[in-house]
Amino acid sequence: MRATVPRLITPPADETPVYPYARVWRGLLLQLGVLAAVALALFVLQLVGVDVPVGLHVPVHVGLALLPLLLWFIFAWAPELRAIEPRAGLETVVIVTALAASGAALPVIERLFQVERWLPIADPTTRLVGYTVTLGALQEVIKYLVVRSLAWEQRLRVRADALAYCVAAAVSYATVMAVSEILRGASAPSAAAFEVFNFVALSVGPSLIVAYGLGEARLGTPTAFLLVLSVSLAALIYGVTTTLRAALVNAKLGLETSAPSPIVGFAIDAGVLVLMSLIVALLIANSERRERERLLRE
């Protein structure tokens, strides 16, 4: 009688679930990293004496102003085409935000607020309040309304969706503001690059807070005033950063005022982006952890 050899049953392999959405944080890091590298590279070239002819300042400035939008298409929009469940309507958010910024925000800034006439010479407290309730509130309300109207009902499936749509709106708004500056006069490439990075930082950084508020309000258990608080806090971040940046970039040395230091302004912009990203990432991770724990208890 032949002995029976026991058959070993191979245990099922643990398969890691496939993340069906494009990675928002990865795309944002690449966009900001390339933009920062370009600004620093142009600054170094200026330091070593490499000057761009004056006749090329306008086309170079236009290219730099459009660079954030180009990077968004490469690192944020293009990955959506390869995702299992792509986020629909991101390009619509970009277009509508650009129209709102150029058709509503710019006329209000130039004809009603006219901040360049009174805020730069005001005291720090007035600057803080002024930038918060004018430029900060205006840009955050416009971006919030666009994302809320286009993505709220059917497109916010996970919290990262709110980030994706808010970043799209923020990059579009910053691009319009950067292009509008060219009409006042083109800057040298290094100054233009730092200026564009400043527009992006002061648009994307605060918008991350609004994105957290939108995601939590749609998918979590928020307080009644979360959306109002997130938009207000985003506007305040804009006001604080703009005031602090103006004070440090044009810092006084004794009785004399030093020449503006663009690298200081760049460092402040980068610091705000890093700080806002870390805070929002931790808040989202904490919300998702609480949600998983609640589902396990049920």
C-alpha positions in Angstrom: 0.0 0.0 0.0 1.5 3.3 -1.1 2.0 5.9 1.6 0.0 9.1 1.0 2.0 12.2 1.0 0.2 15.0 2.6 -0.5 18.0 0.4 0.6 21.3 1.7 -1.9 24.1 1.2 -0.1 27.3 0.3 -1.6 30.1 2.4 -3.1 33.0 0.4 -0.7 35.7 -0.2 -1.4 39.1 1.4 -2.0 41.4 -1.4 -1.5 45.1 -0.8 -4.6 47.0 -1.9 -4.0 49.1 -5.0 -4.4 52.8 -4.4 -6.8 53.8 -7.3 -6.2 57.6 -7.2 -3.3 59.7 -8.3 -1.0 60.8 -5.5 -1.7 64.4 -4.7 1.2 65.0 -2.3 3.8 63.5 -4.6 2.6 65.7 -7.5 2.6 68.8 -5.4 6.1 68.2 -4.1 7.4 67.8 -7.6 5.7 70.9 -8.8 7.0 73.1 -6.0 10.4 71.4 -6.1 11.0 72.2 -9.8 9.7 75.7 -9.4 12.0 76.4 -6.4 14.9 74.8 -8.3 14.3 77.1 -11.3 14.2 80.2 -9.0 17.4 79.3 -7.2 19.2 78.4 -10.4 18.4 81.8 -11.9 19.4 83.5 -8.7 22.8 81.7 -8.7 23.3 82.7 -12.4 22.7 86.3 -11.5 25.2 86.1 -8.6 27.9 84.7 -10.9 27.3 87.5 -13.5 25.3 85.7 -16.1 22.8 88.4 -17.3 19.9 87.9 -19.7 19.6 90.6 -22.3 16.9 93.2 -21.6 15.1 92.3 -24.8 14.5 88.8 -23.5 13.0 89.9 -20.1 9.4 89.9 -21.3 9.4 86.4 -23.0 11.3 84.9 -20.0 9.0 86.5 -17.5 6.0 85.2 -19.5 7.5 81.7 -19.5 8.2 81.8 -15.8 4.6 83.1 -15.1 3.2 80.2 -17.0 5.6 77.6 -15.5 3.5 76.7 -12.5 0.5 75.8 -14.7 2.8 73.8 -17.0 4.2 71.9 -14.0 0.7 71.3 -12.7 -0.3 69.7 -16.0 2.8 67.5 -16.0 2.8 66.4 -12.4 -0.8 66.6 -11.3 -3.1 66.4 -14.4 -1.1 63.9 -16.4 -1.0 61.2 -13.6 -4.8 61.3 -13.4 -4.9 59.9 -16.9 -3.0 56.8 -15.7 -5.0 56.4 -12.4 -7.5 53.6 -12.0 -10.1 56.2 -10.8 -9.1 59.6 -12.2 -10.4 62.8 -10.8 -12.7 64.4 -13.3 -13.0 68.1 -13.9 -9.7 69.3 -12.7 -9.1 71.2 -15.9 -12.5 72.7 -15.5 -11.6 74.0 -12.0 -8.4 75.5 -13.6 -10.3 77.3 -16.3 -13.1 78.6 -14.1 -10.7 79.8 -11.5 -8.7 81.7 -14.1 -11.8 83.3 -15.5 -12.9 84.3 -11.9 -9.5 85.6 -11.1 -9.1 87.7 -14.3 -12.8 88.8 -14.5 -13.6 89.4 -10.8 -10.5 89.4 -8.6 -8.2 91.6 -10.7 -10.8 94.4 -11.2 -11.6 94.4 -7.5 -7.9 94.5 -6.5 -7.0 97.2 -9.0 -10.1 99.5 -8.8 -11.5 98.9 -5.4 -8.8 97.8 -3.0 -5.8 99.6 -4.6 -3.6 98.1 -1.9 -0.4 99.3 -3.5 -1.3 102.9 -2.7 -1.8 102.5 1.0 -0.8 99.1 2.5 3.0 99.1 1.8 3.4 102.4 3.8 1.0 101.4 6.6 2.1 100.2 10.1 2.5 96.4 10.6 -0.9 96.0 12.3 -2.7 97.8 9.5 -0.8 95.7 7.0 -1.8 92.5 8.7 -5.5 93.4 8.9 -5.5 95.0 5.4 -3.9 92.1 3.6 -6.0 89.6 5.4 -9.4 91.2 4.7 -8.6 92.3 1.1 -6.3 90.1 -0.9 -6.3 87.1 1.4 -10.1 86.9 1.8 -10.7 87.6 -1.8 -8.5 84.9 -3.2 -9.6 82.3 -0.7 -13.3 83.0 -1.2 -13.0 82.8 -5.0 -11.1 79.5 -4.9 -13.5 78.1 -2.3 -16.6 79.0 -4.3 -15.1 77.4 -7.5 -14.2 74.1 -5.8 -17.4 74.0 -3.8 -19.6 74.6 -6.9 -17.7 72.2 -9.2 -16.5 69.4 -7.0 -18.6 69.2 -3.8 -21.5 67.0 -4.8 -20.0 64.0 -6.7 -16.2 64.5 -6.9 -15.1 64.5 -3.2 -14.8 60.8 -2.6 -11.7 60.8 -0.3 -10.0 63.7 1.5 -7.2 63.8 -1.1 -9.7 64.8 -3.7 -10.3 68.1 -1.9 -6.5 68.7 -2.0 -6.3 68.0 -5.7 -9.1 70.4 -6.6 -7.9 73.1 -4.3 -4.4 72.9 -5.5 -5.7 73.1 -9.1 -7.6 76.3 -8.2 -4.6 77.7 -6.3 -2.2 77.2 -9.2 -4.6 78.7 -11.7 -5.2 81.8 -9.4 -1.5 82.3 -8.9 -0.8 82.0 -12.6 -3.3 84.8 -13.4 -1.8 87.0 -10.7 1.7 86.4 -12.0 0.7 87.1 -15.6 -1.0 90.3 -14.6 2.3 91.6 -13.0 3.9 91.5 -16.5 1.6 94.3 -17.6 3.2 96.5 -15.0 6.6 95.8 -16.4 8.7 92.7 -16.9 11.4 91.9 -14.3 14.8 90.4 -14.7 14.6 86.6 -14.7 15.8 86.1 -11.1 13.4 88.6 -9.7 10.6 87.3 -11.9 11.2 83.7 -10.7 11.1 84.7 -7.0 7.9 86.7 -7.7 6.2 83.8 -9.4 7.2 81.5 -6.5 5.8 84.0 -4.1 2.4 84.0 -5.9 2.3 80.2 -5.9 3.3 79.9 -2.2 0.7 82.5 -1.1 -2.0 80.8 -3.1 -1.2 77.1 -2.5 -0.2 77.3 1.2 -3.5 78.8 2.5 -5.5 76.7 0.1 -4.3 73.5 1.8 -6.2 74.7 4.9 -9.3 75.2 2.8 -8.9 71.8 1.3 -8.8 70.2 4.7 -12.0 72.0 5.7 -13.8 71.0 2.5 -12.7 67.3 2.9 -13.6 67.2 6.5 -17.0 68.9 6.0 -17.9 66.5 3.1 -16.5 63.2 4.5 -16.1 63.7 8.3 -18.0 64.9 11.3 -17.2 68.6 11.3 -18.3 71.5 13.5 -20.9 73.8 12.1 -18.5 76.6 11.3 -15.6 74.5 9.9 -15.8 75.9 6.4 -16.0 79.5 7.6 -13.1 78.9 9.9 -10.9 77.2 7.3 -11.4 80.1 4.8 -10.9 82.7 7.5 -7.7 81.0 8.7 -6.4 80.7 5.1 -6.9 84.4 4.6 -5.2 85.2 7.9 -2.2 83.0 6.8 -2.0 85.1 3.7 -2.0 88.3 5.7 0.5 87.2 8.3 2.9 85.8 5.6 2.7 88.9 3.4 3.3 91.2 6.4 6.2 89.2 7.8 7.7 88.9 4.3 7.6 92.6 3.7 9.1 93.3 7.1 12.0 90.9 6.8 12.8 91.3 3.1 13.2 95.1 3.6 14.7 94.8 7.1 16.5 97.9 8.5 20.1 97.9 9.4 20.6 100.6 12.0 19.3 103.9 10.6 19.6 102.7 7.0 17.3 100.5 5.0 19.1 97.6 3.4 18.5 96.5 -0.2 15.6 94.0 -0.5 16.8 90.4 0.1 15.0 88.1 -2.4 16.4 85.0 -0.8 14.9 85.9 2.5 11.5 86.2 0.9 12.0 82.9 -0.9 12.9 81.2 2.4 9.7 82.6 4.0 7.6 81.4 1.1 9.2 77.9 1.2 8.8 77.7 4.9 5.1 78.5 4.7 4.5 75.8 2.1 6.4 73.2 4.2 4.6 74.2 7.4 1.1 74.2 5.8 1.8 70.9 4.1 3.0 69.2 7.3 0.0 70.5 9.3 -2.6 69.5 6.8 -1.0 66.1 6.1 -1.1 65.4 9.9 -4.7 66.6 10.2 -5.8 64.4 7.3 -3.9 61.4 8.6 -5.5 61.8 12.0 -9.0 62.1 10.5 -8.5 59.0 8.4 -7.2 57.1 11.4 -10.3 58.1 13.5 -12.5 57.0 10.6 -10.8 53.6 10.4 -11.2 53.1 14.1 -14.8 54.0 14.0 -15.5 51.5 11.2 -13.7 48.7 13.1 -15.9 49.4 16.2 -19.0 49.1 14.0 
